[in-house]
Amino acid sequence: MTTIAYVDTARDLGGAERSLIELLAHLDLALFQPVLLHARGAVWLGDPLLPAIGLHEVFPPLGVLERRRDEVAGRLVARLQDISQALRLALGVKRRLVRCGAELVHTNTLKAHLIGGLAARLAGLPLVWHVRDILPPGAARRLLHQAARRCHPHIIAISRAVAAQFAGWPVQCHVIPNGIPLDRFTPGPPSRQLRARLGLRDGVPVICNVARLTPWKGHRTLLEALARLRAEGPAFQALIVGEVAFWDDSYEQELHHLAGDLGLDDVVVWTGFRADVAQLLRLSDIFVLPSENEPFGRAIVEAMAVGLPVVACRSGGVPEIVVHEQTGLLVDPGDPEQLAGALSRLLADPQEARLMGERGRQRAQQLFDIRRVAGQVQQLYADILKLDH
Ligand code: UDP
């Protein structure tokens, strides 16, 4: 049995933690024994899908640090300028790695790559960085580069777009997409009660968006596109699922005001965070995610698995997931007119929309099954550790 130590510094549940939970839930526990090194007060440890594994609290509550990508660079550098704090944390992590008998370290968040990477190096252990972000060129990317030169990680990039930022670096980079539990995200009859509870009218198509309320997810563009669509006349209603996470509650107010100013209050339903995304997708007709430089977009694959056509942006890792004109429509980021045009086309042609959804479902099954993805990650562990399973 090989002990793998996973390191994640986040307090809140983001897509990165959701992906890690899914991976842990699908590891072959006859071969690998996972332990998780986490932050104090990490709320995502309460997720019902997280299997029973060894938990080690090694980080202080880090709150917003991991996710606000515009600010991550500055904050990361500012924090890490406090070298003594970073070293103290790394030494603590190293001691814990030794104590729990770790044979490989797998880091899941930006700060974990740095602290966990240093700790793995101090402990002389092989290291996997699971990279889920596209960092803008600048301080944070340079810092990561320096860390890579010292720690020699094997990198798992969740898309080719994520891998591209490592071109020319002294690392081995493996593109392994995020995996989706296809047994939970299946097509199925929509729940009439849920529809009614959400205040959705019968017989009116539903456009669904699932994303954290954060600027780069493109909610402003979405609202502006919906206003254009409304002016054109096709009947629709929009379900906007997700909450502000990690920082800045004022952004949510801003979006609600914008929807009001655009005259969308009677067609947009804001749900906040929902644990029943699969059910919400089932009562929807089109999925939309106009994010810019999306590293992957689990929410897109979940929608495909449920059989929805996707309208998203040709940016980041999204074109690796959505095949334009086959499983959905791709538009340029930040362009409400194009976005409205794509939505309008699918609303006007439900038959084409259904076909795209069906092809998307097949694609999700072929490429993004969590069992397949967990197998790829375990094969990487076996290759690194020269295990003979
Ligand atoms: N999610 C959820 N409830 C919500 C909003 C999002 O369960 O109200 C889930 C969503 O289904 C997806 C994940 O959070 O599995 C978001 O991952 P994604 O890669 O789309 O975005 P990220 O947050 O990692 O940028």
Residues whose N, C-alpha, C, O or C-beta is under 5 A from the ligand:
A	BS01	UDP	G14 G15 A16 R18 V210 A211 R212 V241 G242 E243 G272 F273 R274 A275 V277 G297 R298 A299
